[in-house]
Amino acid sequence: MEPHNAQECNPVDRQTISDFGVQWTHFPDPDSSGWFGGVNGQFKDQIEPLIHISEIKGMNVCDVGSGMGRVVRNLFEAGAARVTAIEPSEAACSTLRANTREFEKRITLICATGEHIPRNNFDLVITLVTNKFSLDRL
């Protein structure tokens, strides 16, 4: 199955995706060194119950619900070789693309819902912030 965009979702999901994504046009700063503490801050707290940050080096990772790209940037900072970023909101995709431009040769951006993750033999698939929206669908 091909990934589908938010327009193909039911009206409530479509509105939720739209509302959630618009925030990234108002707060687009991808700098994760301040409030989030960079790769050794909140990202480490979220990921290390599952995998040590050092193990990400060289991995092909899929991030479902990439928002503005903060986690994507953390993955690259941790040494990921490639990242597939999946984000259903058109508004957030635009910000995500701008915030990850320096990694454009190593990132695949899919502006679609995450139910249909591409079958790319990922080493790791994460949904650190969006699992509350997607666990019943994956």
MARNU-860690 format. One record per atom (N, C-alpha, C): residue in three letters; atom name; y, z, x; residue number from 1. Coordinates in pm, whole numbers, always signed. Layout:
N
+---------+-------+--------+--------+--------+-----+
! residuo ! atomo !     yy !     zz !     xx ! num !
+---------+-------+--------+--------+--------+-----+
!     Ala !    CA !      Y !      Z !      X ! NUM !
...
+---------+-------+--------+--------+--------+-----+
//
This chain:
138
+---------+-------+--------+--------+--------+-----+
! residuo ! atomo !     yy !     zz !     xx ! num !
+---------+-------+--------+--------+--------+-----+
!     Met !     N !   -118 !     +0 !    +82 !   1 !
!     Met !    CA !     +0 !     +0 !     +0 !   1 !
!     Met !     C !   +125 !     +0 !    +87 !   1 !
!     Glu !     N !   +223 !    -71 !    +44 !   2 !
!     Glu !    CA !   +350 !    -74 !   +114 !   2 !
!     Glu !     C !   +432 !    +50 !    +77 !   2 !
!     Pro !     N !   +512 !   +102 !   +171 !   3 !
!     Pro !    CA !   +602 !   +211 !   +137 !   3 !
!     Pro !     C !   +698 !   +165 !    +28 !   3 !
!     His !     N !   +741 !   +257 !    -54 !   4 !
!     His !    CA !   +835 !   +218 !   -157 !   4 !
!     His !     C !   +962 !   +299 !   -145 !   4 !
!     Asn !     N !  +1069 !   +243 !   -198 !   5 !
!     Asn !    CA !  +1197 !   +311 !   -185 !   5 !
!     Asn !     C !  +1222 !   +401 !   -305 !   5 !
!     Ala !     N !  +1329 !   +475 !   -298 !   6 !
!     Ala !    CA !  +1361 !   +574 !   -401 !   6 !
!     Ala !     C !  +1381 !   +510 !   -538 !   6 !
!     Gln !     N !  +1422 !   +383 !   -540 !   7 !
!     Gln !    CA !  +1446 !   +318 !   -669 !   7 !
!     Gln !     C !  +1318 !   +302 !   -751 !   7 !
!     Glu !     N !  +1203 !   +309 !   -684 !   8 !
!     Glu !    CA !  +1075 !   +294 !   -754 !   8 !
!     Glu !     C !  +1019 !   +428 !   -803 !   8 !
!     Cys !     N !  +1091 !   +538 !   -778 !   9 !
!     Cys !    CA !  +1047 !   +671 !   -821 !   9 !
!     Cys !     C !  +1090 !   +697 !   -965 !   9 !
!     Asn !     N !  +1035 !   +804 !  -1022 !  10 !
!     Asn !    CA !  +1079 !   +842 !  -1156 !  10 !
!     Asn !     C !  +1225 !   +889 !  -1148 !  10 !
!     Pro !     N !  +1297 !   +891 !  -1261 !  11 !
!     Pro !    CA !  +1441 !   +922 !  -1258 !  11 !
!     Pro !     C !  +1476 !  +1057 !  -1195 !  11 !
!     Val !     N !  +1397 !  +1159 !  -1218 !  12 !
!     Val !    CA !  +1428 !  +1291 !  -1162 !  12 !
!     Val !     C !  +1412 !  +1289 !  -1010 !  12 !
!     Asp !     N !  +1301 !  +1233 !   -961 !  13 !
!     Asp !    CA !  +1281 !  +1222 !   -816 !  13 !
!     Asp !     C !  +1389 !  +1136 !   -752 !  13 !
!     Arg !     N !  +1425 !  +1026 !   -818 !  14 !
!     Arg !    CA !  +1527 !   +935 !   -766 !  14 !
!     Arg !     C !  +1660 !  +1009 !   -751 !  14 !
!     Gln !     N !  +1697 !  +1089 !   -851 !  15 !
!     Gln !    CA !  +1824 !  +1164 !   -845 !  15 !
!     Gln !     C !  +1819 !  +1272 !   -738 !  15 !
!     Thr !     N !  +1704 !  +1339 !   -725 !  16 !
!     Thr !    CA !  +1689 !  +1442 !   -621 !  16 !
!     Thr !     C !  +1704 !  +1381 !   -483 !  16 !
!     Ile !     N !  +1637 !  +1269 !   -459 !  17 !
!     Ile !    CA !  +1647 !  +1200 !   -330 !  17 !
!     Ile !     C !  +1791 !  +1160 !   -302 !  17 !
!     Ser !     N !  +1858 !  +1106 !   -402 !  18 !
!     Ser !    CA !  +1997 !  +1064 !   -385 !  18 !
!     Ser !     C !  +2087 !  +1183 !   -354 !  18 !
!     Asp !     N !  +2076 !  +1289 !   -433 !  19 !
!     Asp !    CA !  +2161 !  +1407 !   -413 !  19 !
!     Asp !     C !  +2136 !  +1470 !   -276 !  19 !
!     Phe !     N !  +2011 !  +1481 !   -238 !  20 !
!     Phe !    CA !  +1977 !  +1543 !   -111 !  20 !
!     Phe !     C !  +2027 !  +1458 !     +6 !  20 !
!     Gly !     N !  +2018 !  +1327 !     -7 !  21 !
!     Gly !    CA !  +2058 !  +1238 !   +101 !  21 !
!     Gly !     C !  +2208 !  +1229 !   +123 !  21 !
!     Val !     N !  +2286 !  +1246 !    +18 !  22 !
!     Val !    CA !  +2431 !  +1234 !    +29 !  22 !
!     Val !     C !  +2488 !  +1340 !   +122 !  22 !
!     Gln !     N !  +2423 !  +1457 !   +131 !  23 !
!     Gln !    CA !  +2476 !  +1561 !   +220 !  23 !
!     Gln !     C !  +2490 !  +1513 !   +364 !  23 !
!     Trp !     N !  +2402 !  +1421 !   +406 !  24 !
!     Trp !    CA !  +2407 !  +1375 !   +545 !  24 !
!     Trp !     C !  +2525 !  +1282 !   +570 !  24 !
!     Thr !     N !  +2588 !  +1231 !   +465 !  25 !
!     Thr !    CA !  +2710 !  +1152 !   +485 !  25 !
!     Thr !     C !  +2831 !  +1243 !   +500 !  25 !
!     His !     N !  +2820 !  +1367 !   +452 !  26 !
!     His !    CA !  +2930 !  +1464 !   +465 !  26 !
!     His !     C !  +2916 !  +1551 !   +589 !  26 !
!     Phe !     N !  +2793 !  +1573 !   +635 !  27 !
!     Phe !    CA !  +2763 !  +1655 !   +752 !  27 !
!     Phe !     C !  +2671 !  +1576 !   +846 !  27 !
!     Pro !     N !  +2724 !  +1469 !   +905 !  28 !
!     Pro !    CA !  +2638 !  +1377 !   +981 !  28 !
!     Pro !     C !  +2610 !  +1415 !  +1126 !  28 !
!     Asp !     N !  +2664 !  +1525 !  +1175 !  29 !
!     Asp !    CA !  +2654 !  +1559 !  +1317 !  29 !
!     Asp !     C !  +2510 !  +1590 !  +1356 !  29 !
!     Pro !     N !  +2453 !  +1512 !  +1448 !  30 !
!     Pro !    CA !  +2315 !  +1536 !  +1489 !  30 !
!     Pro !     C !  +2301 !  +1640 !  +1600 !  30 !
!     Asp !     N !  +2415 !  +1694 !  +1648 !  31 !
!     Asp !    CA !  +2410 !  +1788 !  +1759 !  31 !
!     Asp !     C !  +2329 !  +1911 !  +1719 !  31 !
!     Ser !     N !  +2216 !  +1925 !  +1781 !  32 !
!     Ser !    CA !  +2128 !  +2036 !  +1745 !  32 !
!     Ser !     C !  +2134 !  +2151 !  +1845 !  32 !
!     Ser !     N !  +2234 !  +2147 !  +1932 !  33 !
!     Ser !    CA !  +2241 !  +2252 !  +2034 !  33 !
!     Ser !     C !  +2313 !  +2377 !  +1983 !  33 !
!     Gly !     N !  +2391 !  +2364 !  +1879 !  34 !
!     Gly !    CA !  +2468 !  +2477 !  +1828 !  34 !
!     Gly !     C !  +2387 !  +2564 !  +1732 !  34 !
!     Trp !     N !  +2410 !  +2547 !  +1606 !  35 !
!     Trp !    CA !  +2346 !  +2628 !  +1502 !  35 !
!     Trp !     C !  +2194 !  +2626 !  +1512 !  35 !
!     Phe !     N !  +2138 !  +2510 !  +1537 !  36 !
!     Phe !    CA !  +1992 !  +2496 !  +1539 !  36 !
!     Phe !     C !  +1930 !  +2529 !  +1674 !  36 !
!     Gly !     N !  +2011 !  +2537 !  +1778 !  37 !
!     Gly !    CA !  +1963 !  +2579 !  +1909 !  37 !
!     Gly !     C !  +1885 !  +2476 !  +1987 !  37 !
!     Gly !     N !  +1895 !  +2349 !  +1951 !  38 !
!     Gly !    CA !  +1823 !  +2245 !  +2025 !  38 !
!     Gly !     C !  +1672 !  +2260 !  +2016 !  38 !
!     Val !     N !  +1604 !  +2195 !  +2107 !  39 !
!     Val !    CA !  +1458 !  +2190 !  +2103 !  39 !
!     Val !     C !  +1397 !  +2330 !  +2118 !  39 !
!     Asn !     N !  +1465 !  +2421 !  +2187 !  40 !
!     Asn !    CA !  +1411 !  +2555 !  +2207 !  40 !
!     Asn !     C !  +1461 !  +2657 !  +2104 !  40 !
!     Gly !     N !  +1527 !  +2611 !  +2001 !  41 !
!     Gly !    CA !  +1577 !  +2699 !  +1896 !  41 !
!     Gly !     C !  +1490 !  +2692 !  +1771 !  41 !
!     Gln !     N !  +1552 !  +2653 !  +1661 !  42 !
!     Gln !    CA !  +1482 !  +2647 !  +1533 !  42 !
!     Gln !     C !  +1363 !  +2552 !  +1536 !  42 !
!     Phe !     N !  +1376 !  +2440 !  +1606 !  43 !
!     Phe !    CA !  +1266 !  +2344 !  +1615 !  43 !
!     Phe !     C !  +1142 !  +2411 !  +1674 !  43 !
!     Lys !     N !  +1161 !  +2484 !  +1783 !  44 !
!     Lys !    CA !  +1049 !  +2554 !  +1847 !  44 !
!     Lys !     C !   +986 !  +2655 !  +1751 !  44 !
!     Asp !     N !  +1070 !  +2728 !  +1679 !  45 !
!     Asp !    CA !  +1019 !  +2826 !  +1583 !  45 !
!     Asp !     C !   +935 !  +2760 !  +1474 !  45 !
!     Gln !     N !   +976 !  +2640 !  +1432 !  46 !
!     Gln !    CA !   +905 !  +2570 !  +1325 !  46 !
!     Gln !     C !   +778 !  +2503 !  +1374 !  46 !
!     Ile !     N !   +780 !  +2445 !  +1493 !  47 !
!     Ile !    CA !   +667 !  +2363 !  +1538 !  47 !
!     Ile !     C !   +559 !  +2442 !  +1611 !  47 !
!     Glu !     N !   +599 !  +2546 !  +1683 !  48 !
!     Glu !    CA !   +500 !  +2612 !  +1769 !  48 !
!     Glu !     C !   +390 !  +2691 !  +1699 !  48 !
!     Pro !     N !   +401 !  +2727 !  +1574 !  49 !
!     Pro !    CA !   +281 !  +2781 !  +1510 !  49 !
!     Pro !     C !   +169 !  +2676 !  +1500 !  49 !
!     Leu !     N !   +207 !  +2547 !  +1512 !  50 !
!     Leu !    CA !   +111 !  +2438 !  +1500 !  50 !
!     Leu !     C !    +74 !  +2374 !  +1634 !  50 !
!     Ile !     N !   +173 !  +2356 !  +1719 !  51 !
!     Ile !    CA !   +152 !  +2287 !  +1846 !  51 !
!     Ile !     C !   +260 !  +2332 !  +1944 !  51 !
!     His !     N !   +225 !  +2349 !  +2071 !  52 !
!     His !    CA !   +324 !  +2387 !  +2171 !  52 !
!     His !     C !   +413 !  +2267 !  +2202 !  52 !
!     Ile !     N !   +541 !  +2291 !  +2219 !  53 !
!     Ile !    CA !   +637 !  +2183 !  +2244 !  53 !
!     Ile !     C !   +594 !  +2094 !  +2360 !  53 !
!     Ser !     N !   +538 !  +2152 !  +2464 !  54 !
!     Ser !    CA !   +498 !  +2073 !  +2581 !  54 !
!     Ser !     C !   +391 !  +1970 !  +2547 !  54 !
!     Glu !     N !   +316 !  +1992 !  +2441 !  55 !
!     Glu !    CA !   +210 !  +1898 !  +2402 !  55 !
!     Glu !     C !   +265 !  +1772 !  +2335 !  55 !
!     Ile !     N !   +390 !  +1772 !  +2297 !  56 !
!     Ile !    CA !   +452 !  +1656 !  +2232 !  56 !
!     Ile !     C !   +479 !  +1543 !  +2332 !  56 !
!     Lys !     N !   +489 !  +1577 !  +2458 !  57 !
!     Lys !    CA !   +520 !  +1478 !  +2562 !  57 !
!     Lys !     C !   +421 !  +1361 !  +2555 !  57 !
!     Gly !     N !   +476 !  +1241 !  +2543 !  58 !
!     Gly !    CA !   +397 !  +1119 !  +2540 !  58 !
!     Gly !     C !   +336 !  +1085 !  +2405 !  58 !
!     Met !     N !   +359 !  +1168 !  +2303 !  59 !
!     Met !    CA !   +296 !  +1145 !  +2172 !  59 !
!     Met !     C !   +369 !  +1038 !  +2089 !  59 !
!     Asn !     N !   +293 !   +979 !  +1998 !  60 !
!     Asn !    CA !   +343 !   +891 !  +1895 !  60 !
!     Asn !     C !   +350 !   +976 !  +1768 !  60 !
!     Val !     N !   +472 !  +1010 !  +1724 !  61 !
!     Val !    CA !   +492 !  +1107 !  +1617 !  61 !
!     Val !     C !   +554 !  +1041 !  +1494 !  61 !
!     Cys !     N !   +512 !  +1087 !  +1377 !  62 !
!     Cys !    CA !   +573 !  +1046 !  +1251 !  62 !
!     Cys !     C !   +642 !  +1167 !  +1190 !  62 !
!     Asp !     N !   +771 !  +1154 !  +1161 !  63 !
!     Asp !    CA !   +850 !  +1259 !  +1098 !  63 !
!     Asp !     C !   +883 !  +1215 !   +956 !  63 !
!     Val !     N !   +826 !  +1284 !   +858 !  64 !
!     Val !    CA !   +848 !  +1250 !   +717 !  64 !
!     Val !     C !   +963 !  +1334 !   +664 !  64 !
!     Gly !     N !  +1065 !  +1267 !   +612 !  65 !
!     Gly !    CA !  +1184 !  +1337 !   +563 !  65 !
!     Gly !     C !  +1280 !  +1365 !   +676 !  65 !
!     Ser !     N !  +1320 !  +1260 !   +746 !  66 !
!     Ser !    CA !  +1397 !  +1273 !   +870 !  66 !
!     Ser !     C !  +1543 !  +1309 !   +852 !  66 !
!     Gly !     N !  +1596 !  +1297 !   +729 !  67 !
!     Gly !    CA !  +1735 !  +1335 !   +706 !  67 !
!     Gly !     C !  +1830 !  +1266 !   +800 !  67 !
!     Met !     N !  +1914 !  +1344 !   +869 !  68 !
!     Met !    CA !  +2014 !  +1287 !   +960 !  68 !
!     Met !     C !  +1958 !  +1261 !  +1100 !  68 !
!     Gly !     N !  +1834 !  +1303 !  +1127 !  69 !
!     Gly !    CA !  +1771 !  +1273 !  +1254 !  69 !
!     Gly !     C !  +1765 !  +1389 !  +1352 !  69 !
!     Arg !     N !  +1799 !  +1510 !  +1309 !  70 !
!     Arg !    CA !  +1798 !  +1625 !  +1399 !  70 !
!     Arg !     C !  +1659 !  +1648 !  +1457 !  70 !
!     Val !     N !  +1555 !  +1649 !  +1372 !  71 !
!     Val !    CA !  +1419 !  +1671 !  +1420 !  71 !
!     Val !     C !  +1374 !  +1553 !  +1506 !  71 !
!     Val !     N !  +1411 !  +1433 !  +1469 !  72 !
!     Val !    CA !  +1377 !  +1315 !  +1550 !  72 !
!     Val !     C !  +1433 !  +1330 !  +1691 !  72 !
!     Arg !     N !  +1558 !  +1372 !  +1701 !  73 !
!     Arg !    CA !  +1620 !  +1393 !  +1831 !  73 !
!     Arg !     C !  +1547 !  +1503 !  +1909 !  73 !
!     Asn !     N !  +1508 !  +1611 !  +1840 !  74 !
!     Asn !    CA !  +1432 !  +1718 !  +1904 !  74 !
!     Asn !     C !  +1298 !  +1666 !  +1956 !  74 !
!     Leu !     N !  +1233 !  +1580 !  +1880 !  75 !
!     Leu !    CA !  +1105 !  +1524 !  +1924 !  75 !
!     Leu !     C !  +1122 !  +1443 !  +2053 !  75 !
!     Phe !     N !  +1227 !  +1363 !  +2059 !  76 !
!     Phe !    CA !  +1253 !  +1287 !  +2181 !  76 !
!     Phe !     C !  +1288 !  +1380 !  +2296 !  76 !
!     Glu !     N !  +1366 !  +1484 !  +2269 !  77 !
!     Glu !    CA !  +1400 !  +1582 !  +2373 !  77 !
!     Glu !     C !  +1275 !  +1652 !  +2425 !  77 !
!     Ala !     N !  +1175 !  +1669 !  +2337 !  78 !
!     Ala !    CA !  +1049 !  +1733 !  +2376 !  78 !
!     Ala !     C !   +957 !  +1635 !  +2449 !  78 !
!     Gly !     N !   +995 !  +1507 !  +2455 !  79 !
!     Gly !    CA !   +917 !  +1411 !  +2531 !  79 !
!     Gly !     C !   +834 !  +1312 !  +2452 !  79 !
!     Ala !     N !   +853 !  +1305 !  +2320 !  80 !
!     Ala !    CA !   +777 !  +1208 !  +2241 !  80 !
!     Ala !     C !   +803 !  +1067 !  +2294 !  80 !
!     Ala !     N !   +698 !   +988 !  +2300 !  81 !
!     Ala !    CA !   +711 !   +850 !  +2347 !  81 !
!     Ala !     C !   +770 !   +761 !  +2238 !  81 !
!     Arg !     N !   +723 !   +781 !  +2115 !  82 !
!     Arg !    CA !   +769 !   +703 !  +1999 !  82 !
!     Arg !     C !   +777 !   +794 !  +1878 !  82 !
!     Val !     N !   +870 !   +763 !  +1788 !  83 !
!     Val !    CA !   +882 !   +837 !  +1663 !  83 !
!     Val !     C !   +901 !   +737 !  +1550 !  83 !
!     Thr !     N !   +823 !   +755 !  +1444 !  84 !
!     Thr !    CA !   +844 !   +683 !  +1320 !  84 !
!     Thr !     C !   +913 !   +781 !  +1226 !  84 !
!     Ala !     N !  +1034 !   +748 !  +1185 !  85 !
!     Ala !    CA !  +1115 !   +835 !  +1099 !  85 !
!     Ala !     C !  +1113 !   +780 !   +957 !  85 !
!     Ile !     N !  +1064 !   +859 !   +864 !  86 !
!     Ile !    CA !  +1058 !   +817 !   +724 !  86 !
!     Ile !     C !  +1156 !   +900 !   +644 !  86 !
!     Glu !     N !  +1246 !   +833 !   +573 !  87 !
!     Glu !    CA !  +1350 !   +899 !   +495 !  87 !
!     Glu !     C !  +1375 !   +818 !   +368 !  87 !
!     Pro !     N !  +1362 !   +879 !   +250 !  88 !
!     Pro !    CA !  +1376 !   +802 !   +126 !  88 !
!     Pro !     C !  +1520 !   +775 !    +83 !  88 !
!     Ser !     N !  +1615 !   +851 !   +129 !  89 !
!     Ser !    CA !  +1753 !   +835 !    +83 !  89 !
!     Ser !     C !  +1826 !   +726 !   +163 !  89 !
!     Glu !     N !  +1881 !   +629 !    +92 !  90 !
!     Glu !    CA !  +1956 !   +522 !   +157 !  90 !
!     Glu !     C !  +2075 !   +579 !   +235 !  90 !
!     Ala !     N !  +2144 !   +678 !   +176 !  91 !
!     Ala !    CA !  +2260 !   +738 !   +244 !  91 !
!     Ala !     C !  +2216 !   +806 !   +373 !  91 !
!     Ala !     N !  +2109 !   +882 !   +367 !  92 !
!     Ala !    CA !  +2060 !   +950 !   +487 !  92 !
!     Ala !     C !  +2010 !   +850 !   +590 !  92 !
!     Cys !     N !  +1947 !   +741 !   +547 !  93 !
!     Cys !    CA !  +1897 !   +639 !   +641 !  93 !
!     Cys !     C !  +2011 !   +581 !   +724 !  93 !
!     Ser !     N !  +2123 !   +560 !   +662 !  94 !
!     Ser !    CA !  +2238 !   +507 !   +733 !  94 !
!     Ser !     C !  +2284 !   +605 !   +843 !  94 !
!     Thr !     N !  +2292 !   +733 !   +808 !  95 !
!     Thr !    CA !  +2331 !   +835 !   +905 !  95 !
!     Thr !     C !  +2224 !   +850 !  +1012 !  95 !
!     Leu !     N !  +2098 !   +850 !   +972 !  96 !
!     Leu !    CA !  +1986 !   +861 !  +1065 !  96 !
!     Leu !     C !  +1989 !   +748 !  +1168 !  96 !
!     Arg !     N !  +2012 !   +627 !  +1120 !  97 !
!     Arg !    CA !  +2018 !   +511 !  +1210 !  97 !
!     Arg !     C !  +2130 !   +530 !  +1313 !  97 !
!     Ala !     N !  +2247 !   +574 !  +1268 !  98 !
!     Ala !    CA !  +2360 !   +594 !  +1359 !  98 !
!     Ala !     C !  +2331 !   +707 !  +1458 !  98 !
!     Asn !     N !  +2268 !   +813 !  +1412 !  99 !
!     Asn !    CA !  +2244 !   +930 !  +1497 !  99 !
!     Asn !     C !  +2129 !   +912 !  +1597 !  99 !
!     Thr !     N !  +2050 !   +809 !  +1580 ! 100 !
!     Thr !    CA !  +1936 !   +787 !  +1670 ! 100 !
!     Thr !     C !  +1947 !   +654 !  +1744 ! 100 !
!     Arg !     N !  +2064 !   +595 !  +1741 ! 101 !
!     Arg !    CA !  +2086 !   +463 !  +1801 ! 101 !
!     Arg !     C !  +2042 !   +459 !  +1948 ! 101 !
!     Glu !     N !  +2060 !   +567 !  +2021 ! 102 !
!     Glu !    CA !  +2024 !   +568 !  +2164 ! 102 !
!     Glu !     C !  +1873 !   +557 !  +2185 ! 102 !
!     Phe !     N !  +1795 !   +579 !  +2080 ! 103 !
!     Phe !    CA !  +1649 !   +572 !  +2089 ! 103 !
!     Phe !     C !  +1593 !   +447 !  +2019 ! 103 !
!     Glu !     N !  +1678 !   +350 !  +1988 ! 104 !
!     Glu !    CA !  +1638 !   +239 !  +1902 ! 104 !
!     Glu !     C !  +1516 !   +161 !  +1951 ! 104 !
!     Lys !     N !  +1489 !   +162 !  +2078 ! 105 !
!     Lys !    CA !  +1370 !    +91 !  +2129 ! 105 !
!     Lys !     C !  +1242 !   +174 !  +2112 ! 105 !
!     Arg !     N !  +1258 !   +303 !  +2081 ! 106 !
!     Arg !    CA !  +1142 !   +392 !  +2070 ! 106 !
!     Arg !     C !  +1124 !   +451 !  +1931 ! 106 !
!     Ile !     N !  +1205 !   +406 !  +1836 ! 107 !
!     Ile !    CA !  +1199 !   +462 !  +1701 ! 107 !
!     Ile !     C !  +1176 !   +351 !  +1599 ! 107 !
!     Thr !     N !  +1095 !   +382 !  +1499 ! 108 !
!     Thr !    CA !  +1079 !   +295 !  +1383 ! 108 !
!     Thr !     C !  +1135 !   +372 !  +1265 ! 108 !
!     Leu !     N !  +1234 !   +316 !  +1198 ! 109 !
!     Leu !    CA !  +1296 !   +380 !  +1083 ! 109 !
!     Leu !     C !  +1246 !   +313 !   +956 ! 109 !
!     Ile !     N !  +1187 !   +393 !   +869 ! 110 !
!     Ile !    CA !  +1138 !   +343 !   +741 ! 110 !
!     Ile !     C !  +1214 !   +416 !   +631 ! 110 !
!     Cys !     N !  +1295 !   +341 !   +559 ! 111 !
!     Cys !    CA !  +1372 !   +399 !   +450 ! 111 !
!     Cys !     C !  +1289 !   +386 !   +322 ! 111 !
!     Ala !     N !  +1202 !   +484 !   +303 ! 112 !
!     Ala !    CA !  +1110 !   +483 !   +190 ! 112 !
!     Ala !     C !  +1056 !   +625 !   +170 ! 112 !
!     Thr !     N !   +988 !   +645 !    +61 ! 113 !
!     Thr !    CA !   +924 !   +775 !    +37 ! 113 !
!     Thr !     C !   +802 !   +787 !   +127 ! 113 !
!     Gly !     N !   +759 !   +909 !   +150 ! 114 !
!     Gly !    CA !   +655 !   +935 !   +248 ! 114 !
!     Gly !     C !   +512 !   +929 !   +201 ! 114 !
!     Glu !     N !   +489 !   +895 !    +76 ! 115 !
!     Glu !    CA !   +352 !   +892 !    +27 ! 115 !
!     Glu !     C !   +263 !   +791 !   +101 ! 115 !
!     His !     N !   +325 !   +688 !   +150 ! 116 !
!     His !    CA !   +249 !   +581 !   +214 ! 116 !
!     His !     C !   +282 !   +573 !   +363 ! 116 !
!     Ile !     N !   +247 !   +677 !   +435 ! 117 !
!     Ile !    CA !   +270 !   +679 !   +579 ! 117 !
!     Ile !     C !   +193 !   +563 !   +641 ! 117 !
!     Pro !     N !   +258 !   +485 !   +728 ! 118 !
!     Pro !    CA !   +186 !   +374 !   +790 ! 118 !
!     Pro !     C !    +65 !   +424 !   +870 ! 118 !
!     Arg !     N !    -39 !   +347 !   +871 ! 119 !
!     Arg !    CA !   -161 !   +382 !   +944 ! 119 !
!     Arg !     C !   -147 !   +334 !  +1088 ! 119 !
!     Asn !     N !    -76 !   +414 !  +1168 ! 120 !
!     Asn !    CA !    -45 !   +375 !  +1305 ! 120 !
!     Asn !     C !   -114 !   +461 !  +1410 ! 120 !
!     Asn !     N !   -217 !   +533 !  +1373 ! 121 !
!     Asn !    CA !   -284 !   +621 !  +1469 ! 121 !
!     Asn !     C !   -185 !   +716 !  +1536 ! 121 !
!     Phe !     N !   -109 !   +787 !  +1454 ! 122 !
!     Phe !    CA !    -14 !   +885 !  +1506 ! 122 !
!     Phe !     C !    -90 !   +999 !  +1571 ! 122 !
!     Asp !     N !    -30 !  +1054 !  +1677 ! 123 !
!     Asp !    CA !    -84 !  +1173 !  +1740 ! 123 !
!     Asp !     C !    -47 !  +1297 !  +1658 ! 123 !
!     Leu !     N !    +65 !  +1289 !  +1588 ! 124 !
!     Leu !    CA !   +117 !  +1402 !  +1512 ! 124 !
!     Leu !     C !   +200 !  +1351 !  +1396 ! 124 !
!     Val !     N !   +180 !  +1406 !  +1278 ! 125 !
!     Val !    CA !   +263 !  +1377 !  +1162 ! 125 !
!     Val !     C !   +322 !  +1510 !  +1117 ! 125 !
!     Ile !     N !   +456 !  +1515 !  +1107 ! 126 !
!     Ile !    CA !   +521 !  +1639 !  +1067 ! 126 !
!     Ile !     C !   +612 !  +1618 !   +948 ! 126 !
!     Thr !     N !   +632 !  +1724 !   +875 ! 127 !
!     Thr !    CA !   +728 !  +1729 !   +765 ! 127 !
!     Thr !     C !   +785 !  +1870 !   +764 ! 127 !
!     Leu !     N !   +866 !  +1899 !   +865 ! 128 !
!     Leu !    CA !   +912 !  +2036 !   +889 ! 128 !
!     Leu !     C !  +1004 !  +2089 !   +781 ! 128 !
!     Val !     N !  +1089 !  +2007 !   +728 ! 129 !
!     Val !    CA !  +1189 !  +2057 !   +634 ! 129 !
!     Val !     C !  +1159 !  +2014 !   +491 ! 129 !
!     Thr !     N !  +1085 !  +1908 !   +474 ! 130 !
!     Thr !    CA !  +1066 !  +1851 !   +340 ! 130 !
!     Thr !     C !   +934 !  +1885 !   +274 ! 130 !
!     Asn !     N !   +852 !  +1968 !   +337 ! 131 !
!     Asn !    CA !   +720 !  +1993 !   +279 ! 131 !
!     Asn !     C !   +727 !  +2050 !   +138 ! 131 !
!     Lys !     N !   +833 !  +2121 !   +105 ! 132 !
!     Lys !    CA !   +845 !  +2175 !    -30 ! 132 !
!     Lys !     C !   +862 !  +2065 !   -135 ! 132 !
!     Phe !     N !   +905 !  +1946 !    -90 ! 133 !
!     Phe !    CA !   +923 !  +1833 !   -181 ! 133 !
!     Phe !     C !   +802 !  +1741 !   -184 ! 133 !
!     Ser !     N !   +714 !  +1750 !    -84 ! 134 !
!     Ser !    CA !   +615 !  +1646 !    -69 ! 134 !
!     Ser !     C !   +470 !  +1690 !    -63 ! 134 !
!     Leu !     N !   +441 !  +1817 !    -57 ! 135 !
!     Leu !    CA !   +302 !  +1860 !    -38 ! 135 !
!     Leu !     C !   +208 !  +1812 !   -148 ! 135 !
!     Asp !     N !   +259 !  +1800 !   -268 ! 136 !
!     Asp !    CA !   +172 !  +1755 !   -377 ! 136 !
!     Asp !     C !   +150 !  +1603 !   -375 ! 136 !
!     Arg !     N !   +215 !  +1533 !   -282 ! 137 !
!     Arg !    CA !   +204 !  +1387 !   -278 ! 137 !
!     Arg !     C !   +133 !  +1334 !   -157 ! 137 !
!     Leu !     N !   +119 !  +1414 !    -53 ! 138 !
!     Leu !    CA !    +59 !  +1364 !    +71 ! 138 !
!     Leu !     C !    -91 !  +1382 !    +70 ! 138 !
+---------+-------+--------+--------+--------+-----+
//
